[in-house]
Amino acid sequence: MVKEITVQELNQLVKNKEDFQLIDVREEFEHDISNIGGRLIPLGKVYFHLSEIEKDKKVVIYCRSGRRSADAVKLLQDAAGLENLYNLKGGILAWSAEIDNTVSTLL
């Protein structure tokens, strides 16, 4: 099962300056167009960057719509047994629609 976090919950983490890791699993060209501050680790490379993913704090993973990030969470849970991972429900599309409409959703 993939745990999820809403864009409102993520926004609260940011506002409260909580200690968490934010990872963007989109491709570099997508990240260049718009991002919300996450570290770029494209989905196809996420397994190879396992050592860079925090094990002792909340890790929120996002993509454009939430599909690739859900796949990344599942892959990392299965491969490394990590239980501190959360998929950003709705991804950048939801962030732009509900939190910050200056974040581009165009490709």
DSSP file (Angstrom, degrees, kcal/mol; ACC not computed):
  #  RESIDUE AA STRUCTURE BP1 BP2  ACC     N-H-->O    O-->H-N    N-H-->O    O-->H-N    TCO  KAPPA ALPHA  PHI   PSI    X-CA   Y-CA   Z-CA
    1    1 A M              0   0    0      0, 0.0     2,-0.6     0, 0.0     0, 0.0   0.000 360.0 360.0 360.0 137.3    0.0    0.0    0.0
    2    2 A V        -     0   0    0     84,-0.0     2,-0.2    75,-0.0    84,-0.1  -0.860 360.0-139.7 -99.6 122.0    1.2    3.5   -0.9
    3    3 A K        -     0   0    0     -2,-0.6    84,-2.9    82,-0.4     2,-0.3  -0.542  22.0-155.7 -77.0 146.2    0.7    6.2    1.7
    4    4 A E  E     -a   87   0A   0     82,-0.2     2,-0.4    -2,-0.2    84,-0.2  -0.867  14.1-161.5-124.4 157.8   -0.4    9.6    0.4
    5    5 A I  E     -a   88   0A   0     82,-2.6    84,-2.5    -2,-0.3     2,-0.1  -0.991  22.1-128.2-132.8 141.1   -0.2   13.1    1.5
    6    6 A T     >  -     0   0    0     -2,-0.4     4,-2.4    82,-0.2     5,-0.2  -0.416  24.9-112.0 -84.5 165.2   -2.4   15.9    0.1
    7    7 A V  H  > S+     0   0    0     82,-0.4     4,-2.5     1,-0.2     5,-0.1   0.837 120.1  55.7 -65.2 -31.1   -1.0   19.2   -1.2
    8    8 A Q  H  > S+     0   0    0      2,-0.2     4,-1.8     1,-0.2    -1,-0.2   0.912 108.3  47.3 -65.5 -41.6   -2.6   20.9    1.8
    9    9 A E  H  > S+     0   0    0      2,-0.2     4,-1.9     1,-0.2    -2,-0.2   0.901 112.6  49.1 -65.8 -41.0   -0.8   18.6    4.2
   10   10 A L  H  X S+     0   0    0     -4,-2.4     4,-2.2     1,-0.2    -2,-0.2   0.914 108.1  54.1 -63.6 -42.4    2.5   19.2    2.3
   11   11 A N  H  X S+     0   0    0     -4,-2.5     4,-2.7     1,-0.2    -1,-0.2   0.877 107.5  51.1 -59.8 -37.9    1.9   23.0    2.4
   12   12 A Q  H  X S+     0   0    0     -4,-1.8     4,-2.7     2,-0.2    -1,-0.2   0.893 106.9  53.4 -66.0 -40.4    1.5   22.7    6.2
   13   13 A L  H  <>S+     0   0    0     -4,-1.9     5,-2.5     2,-0.2     4,-0.2   0.925 112.6  44.9 -58.4 -44.0    4.8   20.8    6.5
   14   14 A V  H ><5S+     0   0    0     -4,-2.2     3,-1.5     1,-0.2    -2,-0.2   0.946 114.1  47.9 -65.4 -49.2    6.5   23.7    4.5
   15   15 A K  H 3<5S+     0   0    0     -4,-2.7    -2,-0.2     1,-0.3    -1,-0.2   0.863 112.9  48.6 -61.2 -36.7    4.8   26.4    6.6
   16   16 A N  T 3<5S-     0   0    0     -4,-2.7    -1,-0.3    -5,-0.2    -2,-0.2   0.437 107.9-127.8 -83.5   1.2    5.7   24.7    9.8
   17   17 A K  T < 5 +     0   0    0     -3,-1.5    -3,-0.2    -4,-0.2    -2,-0.1   0.866  44.1 177.7  53.5  39.7    9.3   24.3    8.6
   18   18 A E      < -     0   0    0     -5,-2.5     2,-0.9    -6,-0.2    -1,-0.1  -0.358  36.2-106.8 -72.2 155.2    9.1   20.6    9.5
   19   19 A D        +     0   0    0     -2,-0.1    39,-0.5     2,-0.0     2,-0.3  -0.741  65.6 128.4 -88.0 104.9   12.1   18.4    8.7
   20   20 A F  E     -b   58   0A   0     -2,-0.9     2,-0.4    37,-0.1    39,-0.2  -0.951  53.6-116.1-148.9 166.0   11.3   16.3    5.7
   21   21 A Q  E     -b   59   0A   0     37,-2.7    39,-3.1    -2,-0.3     2,-0.5  -0.912  20.7-158.4-110.4 136.9   12.7   15.4    2.3
   22   22 A L  E     -b   60   0A   0     -2,-0.4    17,-3.0    37,-0.2     2,-0.4  -0.965  11.0-172.7-116.7 124.6   11.0   16.3   -0.9
   23   23 A I  E     -bc  61  39A   0     37,-2.8    39,-2.9    -2,-0.5     2,-0.6  -0.969  13.9-154.4-125.2 131.6   11.8   14.4   -4.1
   24   24 A D  E     -bc  62  40A   0     15,-2.8    17,-2.8    -2,-0.4    39,-0.2  -0.912   7.8-175.1-102.3 118.2   10.7   15.1   -7.7
   25   25 A V        +     0   0    0     37,-2.7    18,-2.2    -2,-0.6    19,-0.2   0.206  48.9 109.1-101.7  15.9   10.7   11.9   -9.8
   26   26 A R  S    S-     0   0    0     36,-0.3     2,-0.1    16,-0.2    15,-0.1  -0.219  80.1 -83.0 -77.5 178.2    9.8   13.7  -13.1
   27   27 A E    >>  -     0   0    0     15,-0.1     4,-2.2     1,-0.1     3,-0.6  -0.416  40.8-106.4 -80.2 160.8   12.3   14.1  -15.9
   28   28 A E  H 3> S+     0   0    0      1,-0.2     4,-2.3     2,-0.2     5,-0.2   0.869 118.9  54.4 -57.3 -41.1   14.8   17.0  -15.9
   29   29 A F  H 3> S+     0   0    0      1,-0.2     4,-1.2     2,-0.2    -1,-0.2   0.855 109.4  48.6 -65.1 -32.7   13.0   19.0  -18.6
   30   30 A E  H <> S+     0   0    0     -3,-0.6     4,-2.1     2,-0.2     3,-0.2   0.914 110.8  50.1 -69.4 -43.0    9.8   18.9  -16.5
   31   31 A H  H  < S+     0   0    0     -4,-2.2    -2,-0.2     1,-0.2    -1,-0.2   0.858 107.3  55.4 -62.2 -36.9   11.7   20.0  -13.4
   32   32 A D  H  < S+     0   0    0     -4,-2.3    -1,-0.2    -5,-0.2    -2,-0.2   0.844 107.8  49.2 -65.8 -33.8   13.2   22.9  -15.4
   33   33 A I  H  < S-     0   0    0     -4,-1.2     2,-0.3     1,-0.3    71,-0.3   0.918 131.7 -15.4 -72.5 -44.6    9.7   24.1  -16.4
   34   34 A S     <  +     0   0    0     -4,-2.1     2,-0.3    69,-0.1    -1,-0.3  -0.977  64.3 162.9-159.8 145.1    8.3   24.0  -12.9
   35   35 A N        -     0   0    0     -2,-0.3    69,-0.1    -3,-0.1    -4,-0.0  -0.981  33.9-138.5-157.6 164.5    9.1   22.6   -9.5
   36   36 A I  S    S-     0   0    0     -2,-0.3    -5,-0.0    67,-0.1    67,-0.0  -0.005  71.8 -78.0-117.1  26.6    8.2   23.0   -5.9
   37   37 A G  S    S+     0   0    0      1,-0.3   -15,-0.2   -13,-0.0     2,-0.1   0.503  82.9 144.2  97.2   4.3   11.6   22.7   -4.4
   38   38 A G        -     0   0    0      1,-0.1     2,-0.4   -15,-0.1   -15,-0.3  -0.412  57.0-104.8 -77.9 153.7   12.1   18.9   -4.5
   39   39 A R  E     -c   23   0A   0    -17,-3.0   -15,-2.8    -2,-0.1     2,-0.6  -0.620  40.0-119.6 -73.7 130.3   15.4   17.2   -5.3
   40   40 A L  E     +c   24   0A   0     -2,-0.4   -15,-0.2   -17,-0.2    -1,-0.1  -0.635  48.2 151.5 -80.8 117.1   15.3   15.8   -8.8
   41   41 A I        -     0   0    0    -17,-2.8     5,-0.1    -2,-0.6   -14,-0.1  -0.777  40.9-135.8-138.8  93.1   15.7   12.1   -9.0
   42   42 A P    >>  -     0   0    0      0, 0.0     3,-2.4     0, 0.0     4,-0.8  -0.113  21.3-112.9 -53.1 146.6   13.9   10.9  -12.2
   43   43 A L  G >4 S+     0   0    0    -18,-2.2     3,-1.0     1,-0.3     4,-0.4   0.849 115.6  57.5 -49.9 -43.0   11.8    7.7  -11.7
   44   44 A G  G 34 S+     0   0    0      1,-0.2    -1,-0.3   -19,-0.2     4,-0.1   0.663 115.1  37.6 -65.2 -14.9   14.1    5.6  -13.9
   45   45 A K  G X> S+     0   0    0     -3,-2.4     4,-0.6     2,-0.1     3,-0.6   0.412  86.0  99.5-113.3  -1.4   17.1    6.5  -11.7
   46   46 A V  G X< S+     0   0    0     -3,-1.0     3,-1.0    -4,-0.8    -2,-0.1   0.859  80.2  53.9 -61.5 -38.4   15.4    6.4   -8.3
   47   47 A Y  G >4 S+     0   0    0     -4,-0.4     3,-1.2     1,-0.3    -1,-0.3   0.867 106.2  53.6 -62.9 -35.3   16.6    2.9   -7.4
   48   48 A F  G <4 S+     0   0    0     -3,-0.6    -1,-0.3     1,-0.3     3,-0.2   0.591 108.1  51.0 -76.9 -10.0   20.2    3.9   -8.1
   49   49 A H  G X< S+     0   0    0     -3,-1.0     3,-2.1    -4,-0.6     4,-0.4   0.066  70.8 122.7-111.4  21.7   19.9    6.9   -5.7
   50   50 A L  G X   +     0   0    0     -3,-1.2     3,-1.5     1,-0.3    -1,-0.1   0.836  68.1  60.3 -53.5 -37.6   18.6    4.8   -2.8
   51   51 A S  G 3  S+     0   0    0      1,-0.3    -1,-0.3    -3,-0.2     4,-0.1   0.690 100.2  57.1 -67.6 -16.6   21.4    5.9   -0.6
   52   52 A E  G <  S+     0   0    0     -3,-2.1     2,-0.6     2,-0.1    -1,-0.3   0.463  85.4  95.3 -92.2  -2.5   20.3    9.6   -1.0
   53   53 A I  S <  S-     0   0    0     -3,-1.5     6,-0.1    -4,-0.4   -30,-0.0  -0.800  83.4-115.3 -95.0 124.9   16.8    9.0    0.3
   54   54 A E        -     0   0    0     -2,-0.6    30,-0.1     1,-0.1    -2,-0.1  -0.231  25.5-171.5 -59.7 140.9   16.4    9.7    3.9
   55   55 A K  S    S+     0   0    0     -4,-0.1    28,-0.2     1,-0.1    -1,-0.1   0.604  79.2  49.1-105.4 -17.9   15.5    6.7    6.1
   56   56 A D  S    S+     0   0    0      2,-0.1     2,-0.3    28,-0.0    -1,-0.1   0.168 107.1  45.2-117.2  18.0   14.7    8.5    9.4
   57   57 A K  S    S-     0   0    0     27,-0.0   -37,-0.1   -36,-0.0    27,-0.1  -0.967  96.1 -72.1-149.5 168.3   12.3   11.3    8.4
   58   58 A K  E     -b   20   0A   0    -39,-0.5   -37,-2.7    -2,-0.3     2,-0.5  -0.360  42.9-161.4 -62.8 134.9    9.3   11.8    6.2
   59   59 A V  E     -bd  21  85A   0     25,-2.7    27,-2.6   -39,-0.2     2,-0.5  -0.982   1.4-163.1-122.5 119.8   10.0   11.7    2.5
   60   60 A V  E     -bd  22  86A   0    -39,-3.1   -37,-2.8    -2,-0.5     2,-0.4  -0.902   7.0-164.8-104.9 126.3    7.4   13.1    0.1
   61   61 A I  E     +bd  23  87A   0     25,-3.1    27,-2.6    -2,-0.5     2,-0.3  -0.923  11.9 176.9-114.7 133.3    7.7   12.1   -3.5
   62   62 A Y  E     +b   24   0A   0    -39,-2.9   -37,-2.7    -2,-0.4   -36,-0.3  -0.908  15.0 166.6-135.5 162.6    6.0   13.9   -6.3
   63   63 A C        -     0   0    0     25,-0.3    29,-2.4    -2,-0.3    30,-0.2  -0.614  59.7 -66.5-145.3-153.4    5.5   14.0  -10.1
   64   64 A R  S    S+     0   0    0     27,-0.2    29,-2.7    -2,-0.2    30,-0.3   0.947 124.2   0.7 -74.0 -48.2    3.1   15.7  -12.4
   65   65 A S  S    S-     0   0    0     26,-0.2    25,-0.6    27,-0.2    26,-0.2   0.556 102.2 -99.7-120.0 -12.8   -0.1   13.9  -11.5
   66   66 A G  S  > S+     0   0    0     24,-0.2     4,-1.3    23,-0.2     5,-0.1   0.279  96.7 100.4 109.0  -9.9    0.9   11.4   -8.7
   67   67 A R  H  > S+     0   0    0      2,-0.2     4,-1.9     1,-0.1     5,-0.1   0.958  85.3  40.2 -75.4 -51.3    1.1    8.3  -10.9
   68   68 A R  H  > S+     0   0    0      1,-0.2     4,-2.4     2,-0.2    -1,-0.1   0.889 115.5  52.7 -65.7 -37.9    4.9    8.1  -11.3
   69   69 A S  H  > S+     0   0    0      2,-0.2     4,-2.5     1,-0.2    -1,-0.2   0.879 107.1  52.0 -67.1 -35.4    5.5    9.1   -7.7
   70   70 A A  H  X S+     0   0    0     -4,-1.3     4,-2.4     2,-0.2    -1,-0.2   0.906 109.8  50.0 -63.5 -40.4    3.2    6.4   -6.5
   71   71 A D  H  X S+     0   0    0     -4,-1.9     4,-2.7     2,-0.2    -2,-0.2   0.900 110.3  50.5 -62.5 -40.7    5.3    3.9   -8.6
   72   72 A A  H  X S+     0   0    0     -4,-2.4     4,-2.6     2,-0.2     5,-0.2   0.917 110.0  49.5 -64.2 -43.7    8.5    5.3   -7.0
   73   73 A V  H  X S+     0   0    0     -4,-2.5     4,-2.6     2,-0.2     5,-0.2   0.942 113.0  47.0 -60.1 -47.3    7.1    4.9   -3.5
   74   74 A K  H  X S+     0   0    0     -4,-2.4     4,-2.7     1,-0.2     5,-0.2   0.925 112.3  49.6 -61.5 -45.0    6.1    1.3   -4.3
   75   75 A L  H  X S+     0   0    0     -4,-2.7     4,-2.8     1,-0.2     5,-0.2   0.926 113.9  45.1 -59.4 -46.3    9.4    0.5   -5.8
   76   76 A L  H  X S+     0   0    0     -4,-2.6     4,-2.1     2,-0.2     6,-1.1   0.853 113.0  50.6 -70.0 -34.9   11.4    1.9   -2.9
   77   77 A Q  H  X S+     0   0    0     -4,-2.6     4,-1.6    -5,-0.2    -2,-0.2   0.937 116.4  41.3 -65.0 -45.5    9.1    0.2   -0.3
   78   78 A D  H  < S+     0   0    0     -4,-2.7    -2,-0.2    -5,-0.2    -1,-0.2   0.899 121.1  41.2 -69.3 -41.6    9.5   -3.1   -2.1
   79   79 A A  H  < S+     0   0    0     -4,-2.8    -3,-0.2    -5,-0.2    -2,-0.2   0.852 134.6  14.7 -77.6 -36.0   13.3   -2.8   -2.8
   80   80 A A  H  < S-     0   0    0     -4,-2.1    -3,-0.2    -5,-0.2    -2,-0.2   0.431  93.1-120.9-123.7  -2.0   14.4   -1.3    0.5
   81   81 A G     <  +     0   0    0     -4,-1.6    -4,-0.2    -5,-0.4     2,-0.2   0.734  49.7 168.8  68.5  21.2   11.5   -1.8    2.9
   82   82 A L        +     0   0    0     -6,-1.1    -1,-0.2     1,-0.1     3,-0.1  -0.473  18.8 178.1 -71.4 136.2   11.2    2.0    3.5
   83   83 A E        +     0   0    0    -28,-0.2    -1,-0.1    -2,-0.2   -28,-0.1   0.264  65.9  77.9-119.2   8.7    8.1    2.9    5.4
   84   84 A N        +     0   0    0    -30,-0.1   -25,-2.7   -27,-0.1     2,-0.3   0.099  69.7 113.5-105.3  20.4    8.6    6.7    5.6
   85   85 A L  E     - d   0  59A   0    -27,-0.2   -82,-0.4    -3,-0.1     2,-0.4  -0.756  41.5-173.5-102.8 140.3    7.6    7.5    2.1
   86   86 A Y  E     - d   0  60A   0    -27,-2.6   -25,-3.1    -2,-0.3     2,-0.4  -0.997  18.4-138.1-133.7 133.3    4.5    9.4    1.0
   87   87 A N  E     -ad   4  61A   0    -84,-2.9   -82,-2.6    -2,-0.4     2,-0.9  -0.744  24.7-123.9 -85.7 133.2    3.1   10.0   -2.5
   88   88 A L  E >   -a    5   0A   0    -27,-2.6     3,-1.7    -2,-0.4   -25,-0.3  -0.702  30.7-129.2 -79.1 108.0    1.9   13.6   -3.2
   89   89 A K  T 3  S+     0   0    0    -84,-2.5   -82,-0.4    -2,-0.9   -23,-0.2  -0.387  88.3   4.3 -62.4 121.1   -1.7   13.0   -4.2
   90   90 A G  T >> S-     0   0    0    -25,-0.6     4,-1.7    -2,-0.2     3,-0.6   0.269  97.4-146.2  87.2 -12.2   -2.3   14.8   -7.5
   91   91 A G  H <>  -     0   0    0     -3,-1.7     4,-2.2     1,-0.2     3,-0.3  -0.035  60.5 -18.0  55.8-150.2    1.3   16.0   -7.9
   92   92 A I  H 3> S+     0   0    0    -29,-2.4     4,-2.9     1,-0.2     5,-0.2   0.832 134.9  61.7 -59.3 -35.0    2.2   19.3   -9.5
   93   93 A L  H <> S+     0   0    0    -29,-2.7     4,-2.0    -3,-0.6    -1,-0.2   0.932 108.6  41.1 -59.7 -45.5   -1.2   19.5  -11.0
   94   94 A A  H  X S+     0   0    0     -4,-1.7     4,-2.8    -3,-0.3     5,-0.4   0.893 113.2  54.0 -69.2 -40.1   -2.9   19.6   -7.6
   95   95 A W  H  X>S+     0   0    0     -4,-2.2     4,-2.5     1,-0.2     5,-2.4   0.938 112.1  44.6 -58.9 -46.4   -0.2   21.9   -6.1
   96   96 A S  H  <5S+     0   0    0     -4,-2.9    -1,-0.2     3,-0.2    -2,-0.2   0.895 117.6  44.5 -65.0 -41.0   -0.8   24.4   -8.9
   97   97 A A  H  <5S+     0   0    0     -4,-2.0    -2,-0.2    -5,-0.2    -1,-0.2   0.853 128.9  22.4 -72.7 -35.6   -4.6   24.2   -8.7
   98   98 A E  H  <5S+     0   0    0     -4,-2.8    -3,-0.2    -5,-0.1    -2,-0.2   0.690 133.7  19.8-110.6 -22.0   -4.9   24.3   -4.9
   99   99 A I  T  <5S+     0   0    0     -4,-2.5     2,-0.4    -5,-0.4    -3,-0.2   0.791 126.6   8.6-116.9 -53.3   -1.8   26.0   -3.5
  100  100 A D    > < -     0   0    0     -5,-2.4     3,-1.8     1,-0.1    -1,-0.1  -0.841  48.8-171.9-143.6  98.6    0.1   28.1   -5.9
  101  101 A N  T 3  S+     0   0    0     -2,-0.4    -5,-0.1     1,-0.3    -1,-0.1   0.472  81.5  75.0 -75.1   1.2   -1.2   28.8   -9.4
  102  102 A T  T 3  S+     0   0    0      2,-0.1     2,-0.6    -6,-0.0    -1,-0.3   0.604  72.5  98.1 -82.8 -11.3    2.1   30.4  -10.5
  103  103 A V  S <  S-     0   0    0     -3,-1.8   -69,-0.1    -7,-0.1     2,-0.1  -0.683  80.9-127.2 -78.6 118.4    3.5   26.8  -10.7
  104  104 A S        -     0   0    0     -2,-0.6    -2,-0.1   -71,-0.3    -8,-0.1  -0.371  26.2-174.9 -70.1 140.7    3.3   25.9  -14.4
  105  105 A T        +     0   0    0     -2,-0.1     2,-0.1    -9,-0.1    -1,-0.1   0.293  50.1 114.1-111.9   4.6    1.6   22.6  -15.4
  106  106 A L              0   0    0      1,-0.1   -73,-0.0   -73,-0.1    -2,-0.0  -0.461 360.0 360.0 -78.0 147.8    2.5   23.0  -19.1
  107  107 A L              0   0    0     -2,-0.1    -1,-0.1   -74,-0.0   -74,-0.0   0.343 360.0 360.0-111.1 360.0    4.9   20.6  -20.8
